[in-house]
């Protein structure tokens, strides 16, 4: 059974900014986001992205003390939905998600998958596009990506 894919905002924004949002559709078919993520994204959503809100508002409130609303609601939704994977990039959000035993992947992981399945030809060009659009990536990860 394929996992349910939940996305936080950063991946949506950066892939939109470089004209590659459809990578998510090609890899996963459908993506779920929360209303807060949709609001943060601020653009019309394609039909393959649906909005679902978490039910456990107490958990959301607890997480909002440490994270922004998009991350807090995305993590809470990932806790609630069995067999889910969360696309999240921010270090603090990733740590919290891992502490909740949520399976995570970041934008770079998505791009590695896209390369593996033939949706991206030159991953290093895509990485350079990300950097040119303000995506922060460590020098060590940039070096590692040259092997793909």
C-alpha positions as a Markdown table, in Angstrom:
| # | Residue | x | y | z |
|---|---|---|---|---|
| 1 | Unk | 0.0 | 0.0 | 0.0 |
| 2 | Unk | 1.4 | 3.4 | -1.0 |
| 3 | Unk | 1.8 | 5.9 | 1.8 |
| 4 | Unk | -0.4 | 9.0 | 2.1 |
| 5 | Unk | 1.8 | 12.0 | 1.3 |
| 6 | Unk | 1.3 | 15.1 | 3.3 |
| 7 | Unk | 3.3 | 18.2 | 2.4 |
| 8 | Unk | 4.4 | 21.2 | 4.4 |
| 9 | Unk | 4.6 | 24.6 | 2.7 |
| 10 | Unk | 8.2 | 25.0 | 1.8 |
| 11 | Unk | 8.3 | 22.2 | -0.7 |
| 12 | Unk | 5.2 | 23.4 | -2.5 |
| 13 | Unk | 6.6 | 27.0 | -2.7 |
| 14 | Unk | 10.1 | 26.2 | -3.9 |
| 15 | Unk | 9.0 | 23.6 | -6.5 |
| 16 | Unk | 6.4 | 26.1 | -7.8 |
| 17 | Unk | 9.1 | 28.9 | -7.9 |
| 18 | Unk | 11.3 | 26.7 | -10.2 |
| 19 | Unk | 8.4 | 25.4 | -12.3 |
| 20 | Unk | 8.6 | 21.8 | -11.0 |
| 21 | Unk | 5.5 | 21.4 | -8.7 |
| 22 | Unk | 4.3 | 18.5 | -11.0 |
| 23 | Unk | 7.2 | 16.4 | -9.8 |
| 24 | Unk | 5.0 | 15.7 | -6.7 |
| 25 | Unk | 2.1 | 14.6 | -8.9 |
| 26 | Unk | 4.4 | 12.3 | -11.0 |
| 27 | Unk | 5.9 | 10.7 | -7.9 |
| 28 | Unk | 3.0 | 10.4 | -5.5 |
| 29 | Unk | -0.3 | 11.0 | -7.5 |
| 30 | Unk | -2.1 | 12.8 | -4.7 |
| 31 | Unk | -0.9 | 15.1 | -2.0 |
| 32 | Unk | -2.7 | 16.2 | 1.1 |
| 33 | Unk | -2.1 | 19.5 | 2.8 |
| 34 | Unk | -3.8 | 21.4 | 5.7 |
| 35 | Unk | -5.7 | 24.6 | 5.4 |
| 36 | Unk | -2.8 | 26.4 | 7.1 |
| 37 | Unk | -0.4 | 25.1 | 4.5 |
| 38 | Unk | -2.8 | 26.1 | 1.7 |
| 39 | Unk | -3.0 | 29.6 | 3.2 |
| 40 | Unk | 0.8 | 29.9 | 3.5 |
| 41 | Unk | 1.2 | 28.6 | -0.1 |
| 42 | Unk | -1.2 | 31.3 | -1.3 |
| 43 | Unk | -1.9 | 30.1 | -4.8 |
| 44 | Unk | -4.7 | 28.1 | -6.4 |
| 45 | Unk | -4.2 | 24.4 | -5.8 |
| 46 | Unk | -4.1 | 21.9 | -8.6 |
| 47 | Unk | -6.8 | 19.2 | -8.4 |
| 48 | Unk | -4.3 | 16.5 | -7.2 |
| 49 | Unk | -3.7 | 18.4 | -4.0 |
| 50 | Unk | -6.4 | 18.1 | -1.4 |
| 51 | Unk | -7.0 | 19.9 | 1.9 |
| 52 | Unk | -7.6 | 18.0 | 5.1 |
| 53 | Unk | -7.4 | 19.4 | 8.6 |
| 54 | Unk | -6.3 | 17.5 | 11.6 |
| 55 | Unk | -8.9 | 16.6 | 14.2 |
| 56 | Unk | -6.6 | 16.8 | 17.3 |
| 57 | Unk | -6.6 | 20.6 | 17.9 |
| 58 | Unk | -5.0 | 20.1 | 21.3 |
| 59 | Unk | -2.0 | 18.5 | 19.6 |
| 60 | Unk | -1.9 | 21.4 | 17.1 |
| 61 | Unk | -1.9 | 23.9 | 20.0 |
| 62 | Unk | 0.9 | 22.0 | 21.7 |
| 63 | Unk | 3.0 | 22.0 | 18.5 |
| 64 | Unk | 2.3 | 25.7 | 17.7 |
| 65 | Unk | 4.3 | 26.6 | 20.8 |
| 66 | Unk | 7.4 | 25.3 | 19.0 |
| 67 | Unk | 6.5 | 25.5 | 15.3 |
| 68 | Unk | 4.6 | 27.6 | 12.8 |
| 69 | Unk | 1.0 | 26.7 | 12.1 |
| 70 | Unk | 1.6 | 24.9 | 8.8 |
| 71 | Unk | 4.2 | 22.6 | 10.3 |
| 72 | Unk | 2.1 | 22.0 | 13.5 |
| 73 | Unk | -1.0 | 21.1 | 11.5 |
| 74 | Unk | 1.0 | 19.0 | 9.0 |
| 75 | Unk | 2.7 | 17.0 | 11.8 |
| 76 | Unk | -0.6 | 16.5 | 13.6 |
| 77 | Unk | -2.3 | 15.3 | 10.4 |
| 78 | Unk | 0.6 | 12.9 | 9.8 |
| 79 | Unk | 0.2 | 11.5 | 13.3 |
| 80 | Unk | -3.5 | 10.9 | 12.7 |
| 81 | Unk | -3.3 | 9.4 | 9.2 |
| 82 | Unk | -1.9 | 5.8 | 9.3 |
| 83 | Unk | 0.7 | 5.0 | 6.6 |
| 84 | Unk | 1.6 | 8.6 | 5.9 |
| 85 | Unk | 4.9 | 10.3 | 5.0 |
| 86 | Unk | 5.5 | 14.0 | 5.5 |
| 87 | Unk | 7.4 | 16.2 | 3.1 |
| 88 | Unk | 9.1 | 18.8 | 5.4 |
| 89 | Unk | 12.3 | 20.7 | 5.1 |
| 90 | Unk | 12.8 | 22.9 | 8.2 |
| 91 | Unk | 15.2 | 21.4 | 10.8 |
| 92 | Unk | 13.1 | 22.1 | 13.8 |
| 93 | Unk | 9.9 | 20.6 | 12.2 |
| 94 | Unk | 11.9 | 17.6 | 11.0 |
| 95 | Unk | 13.1 | 16.9 | 14.5 |
| 96 | Unk | 9.6 | 17.2 | 16.0 |
| 97 | Unk | 8.2 | 14.9 | 13.3 |
| 98 | Unk | 10.9 | 12.3 | 13.9 |
| 99 | Unk | 10.2 | 12.4 | 17.6 |
| 100 | Unk | 6.6 | 11.6 | 16.8 |
| 101 | Unk | 7.7 | 8.6 | 14.7 |
| 102 | Unk | 6.6 | 10.2 | 11.4 |
| 103 | Unk | 8.3 | 9.1 | 8.2 |
| 104 | Unk | 9.7 | 12.2 | 6.6 |
| 105 | Unk | 11.3 | 13.2 | 3.3 |
| 106 | Unk | 12.6 | 16.7 | 2.3 |
| 107 | Unk | 12.6 | 18.5 | -1.0 |
| 108 | Unk | 16.0 | 17.1 | -1.8 |
| 109 | Unk | 14.8 | 13.6 | -1.1 |
| 110 | Unk | 11.9 | 14.2 | -3.4 |
| 111 | Unk | 14.3 | 15.3 | -6.1 |
| 112 | Unk | 16.5 | 12.2 | -5.7 |
| 113 | Unk | 13.4 | 10.1 | -6.1 |
| 114 | Unk | 12.4 | 12.2 | -9.2 |
| 115 | Unk | 15.8 | 11.6 | -10.7 |
| 116 | Unk | 15.6 | 7.8 | -9.9 |
| 117 | Unk | 12.3 | 7.5 | -11.7 |
| 118 | Unk | 13.2 | 9.7 | -14.7 |
| 119 | Unk | 11.2 | 12.8 | -13.9 |
| 120 | Unk | 14.4 | 14.9 | -13.6 |
| 121 | Unk | 17.3 | 14.7 | -16.0 |
| 122 | Unk | 19.9 | 16.9 | -14.4 |
| 123 | Unk | 19.4 | 17.0 | -10.6 |
| 124 | Unk | 22.4 | 19.4 | -10.2 |
| 125 | Unk | 20.7 | 22.0 | -12.4 |
| 126 | Unk | 17.6 | 21.7 | -10.3 |
| 127 | Unk | 19.6 | 22.1 | -7.1 |
| 128 | Unk | 21.2 | 25.3 | -8.6 |
| 129 | Unk | 17.6 | 26.5 | -9.5 |
| 130 | Unk | 16.6 | 25.9 | -5.9 |
| 131 | Unk | 19.6 | 27.8 | -4.5 |
| 132 | Unk | 18.9 | 30.7 | -6.9 |
| 133 | Unk | 15.4 | 30.9 | -5.5 |
| 134 | Unk | 16.5 | 31.1 | -1.9 |
| 135 | Unk | 16.5 | 27.4 | -0.9 |
| 136 | Unk | 19.1 | 26.8 | 1.7 |
| 137 | Unk | 21.3 | 23.7 | 1.3 |
| 138 | Unk | 24.5 | 22.8 | 3.0 |
| 139 | Unk | 27.8 | 22.7 | 1.0 |
| 140 | Unk | 28.2 | 19.1 | 2.0 |
| 141 | Unk | 24.8 | 18.1 | 0.6 |
| 142 | Unk | 25.5 | 20.0 | -2.6 |
| 143 | Unk | 28.7 | 18.0 | -2.9 |
| 144 | Unk | 26.9 | 14.8 | -2.2 |
| 145 | Unk | 24.2 | 15.6 | -4.8 |
| 146 | Unk | 26.9 | 15.8 | -7.6 |
| 147 | Unk | 26.9 | 12.0 | -7.5 |
| 148 | Unk | 23.3 | 11.7 | -8.7 |
